[in-house]
Structures are given as C-alpha cells and as structure tokens.
Amino acid sequence: MTQNEMIDQFKKQLEEVVTKIKELDQELNLKKEEYFKLTGAVQALELAVKESESPTTGGTIADTTPAAPPADGMVQPPATTGIVQ
C-alpha cells in the first residue's frame, strides 16, 4: 500500500468516525432530554403524594430540585428501596 493510498484510507476512516460521533451526540442529547423529563415527572408525582398525604394551608414548599448532573448529563438515580450501593 502506497502512502497516498494510506492517506485516502485514513481520510475515509476519519469521515466515518466523525459521522458516528455526530450520531452518538444526537442520541446522547435525546437521552439527556428524556432524563430531565423523567426527573420532572418524578418530582411532580412526589410533590402530589406529599400534598395528598398532608395538605398544607399557606405553607411553603420545600425545594426538591436535584443537584445539577455532571457534564455528561447522566447520573445514577438515588436508591429509594433501601438497596445499599
């Protein structure tokens, strides 16, 4: 294989890698969006359960906003079933 053939082959591989990175980035962004929607749904349901168990009269609602996720956007949900991690 000549150097020019190797260059062409590497350029082709580079294009394939860039395409794959773009696909994975799009998939990651969709998963992040799903994560935030599910987090919001869980928070809303937990709040609804609390309110139905002990209705408040003019009290304040505690801030249950979770800590910001790491840069990659994915965090393991907290264990709520008593499972030791």
ABEGO torsion letter per residue (X at the ends): XBAAAAAAAAAAAAAAAAAAAAAAAAAAAAAAAAAAAAAAAAAAAAAAAAAAABBBBGBBBBBABBBBBBAAGBBBBBBAAGBBX
